Amino acid sequence: MTIKKRTRAVEQVDKKKPKSATEEAPKVGITKRPQITVLIADDHSVVREGLVSLITRKQTMTVVGEGSNGREAVDLWKKHRPDVTLLDLRMPELDGVGAIKEIRSGTRKHVSLS
């Protein structure tokens, strides 16, 4: 058998080979899980940085804001409306309890919190 005949024989066999499952599957867009948004408020930067580091390791979570006092926490919450808010209870300007009260007062028309 000559080289030309072998090449043609290989080409014909390649045409007859079934395609793998990945080649046959239609290309469908990968659906991405929705991110869980997190807001962090603490007056200690080391604590904030540590929490951000832990949270960003998870592919399903993202930090949307960081505040160093209660006033910033309330403003950031109103801006981003995160799924989860981590608040230090003792912070300057407005403590965590005061921040919670302000956040809740702004949402009373949407959610019954009693």
Secondary structure, DSSP 8 states (H G I E B T S, - for coil): --HHHHHHHHHHHHHHS---HHHHS----------EEEEEE-S-HHHHHHHHHHHHTSTTEEEEEEESSHHHHHHHHHHH--SEEEE-SS-SSS-HHHHHHHHHHHHTTTS---
